[in-house]
Amino acid sequence: MERELTDVHCQGCGAILQSDNPKQVGYVPAKAKKQISCQRCFRIRHYNDIAPVTQDQDEYLRILQGIAKTDSLVVQVIDLFDLEGSWIPGIHRHIGQNQLLLLANKFDVFPKSVKWGRMKDWVREYAKDRGISPVDVIPISATKGERIAEAVEAIEHHRRGRDVYIVGASNVGKSTFLNRLIRDFSDLEEEITTSPYPGTTLDAIQIPLDDGESIYDTPGIMLNNRMTEQVHPKDLPSILPTAPINSHVYQLQQEQTLFFGGLARFDFLEGEKQPFITYMANQLYIHRTKLEKADLLYQEQKGKLLVPPTEEGALRPWKEHNFTIGGKGKQDLVISGLGWIRLRGDRARVRLYAPEGVQVLLRPAIV
Ligand code: GDP
């Protein structure tokens, strides 16, 4: 045994560190000589390691139905970069009489000119159209640590002594948010525990609050209508924005095409020359070509010039979406999880190819 059983205490929970029994408190692998927290506290600090995710819609519904039976505050984390794709369908029906607070994450990916108030209104309107009036909408950035204190205050204010359930689709940043919450707003005097949700095989993570109530983190639900859930995890960094998006203006003639890596394709079929502005992760490769060359280029360059995807067969085959634009002002053509193309609203016929199942939609322009 390399670690002495002396009185070295874990910085997180205070247990005496030991390397003998992984099931006992204070366990730290003998190899991790310099670690000053037990494995459990270390993991909690790196929350993503233990945050569960599920693809099982029935099991997820059972969790939501369980929440409906409680008297609690429900906090839904959504991804502002993909509001439509990250919204949990039917959430208002599943949470019963409980109030909903929305944390609109990833605000940092928007250009600095976009105002918090504008985002709030947009999200509030979106929720209202889906049958629910949230008690509040707080735009946050979990990675940059922006407005986390405001989110914590709002949770505290609206929970009125009740338990809190945090829900969200996978990849919205729920773990990153909770990681910050635990690190910056909890003293870890009480143990954070995991236990199965009743009637499911999924784990709940319970974060104790001062008044004896708890924050329960529910597993992230994988919604397959998002590009983020269809790409191979290796390719995720190519499409997730980590900094304010640099929009790109493409002045296109009719019969020109844009490829977004090899993930999606946009064809300007018919209309006057006009600008199309892309809002996607800065690191994503966008290739412009003539429509007549596009098919052959794709055949020859898929997985080479046109990446991601880097893994053969990771994505479902493309589905074609056709739109006729005009008369509705500026619009965004959204590819869930990948970003959007802003259309000026001039008359145009356009076509988009995206993997089957990935949500493609038009909305009034948001930037
Ligand atoms: P979860 O599946 O909802 O728990 O999501 P994670 O916390 O694992 O985050 C998913 C991805 O989104 C990771 O690559 C994070 O770095 C990223 N992410 C999380 N929060 C933010 C944020 O506030 N801004 C940006 N730009 N990215 C974020």
Boltz pocket constraint, residues with backbone or C-beta under 6 A from the ligand:
constraints:
  - pocket:
      binder: B
      contacts: [[A, 48], [A, 51], [A, 105], [A, 106], [A, 107], [A, 108], [A, 109], [A, 140], [A, 141], [A, 142], [A, 143], [A, 144], [A, 168], [A, 169], [A, 170], [A, 171], [A, 172], [A, 173], [A, 174], [A, 175], [A, 176], [A, 177], [A, 220], [A, 240], [A, 241], [A, 242], [A, 243]]
      max_distance: 6.0
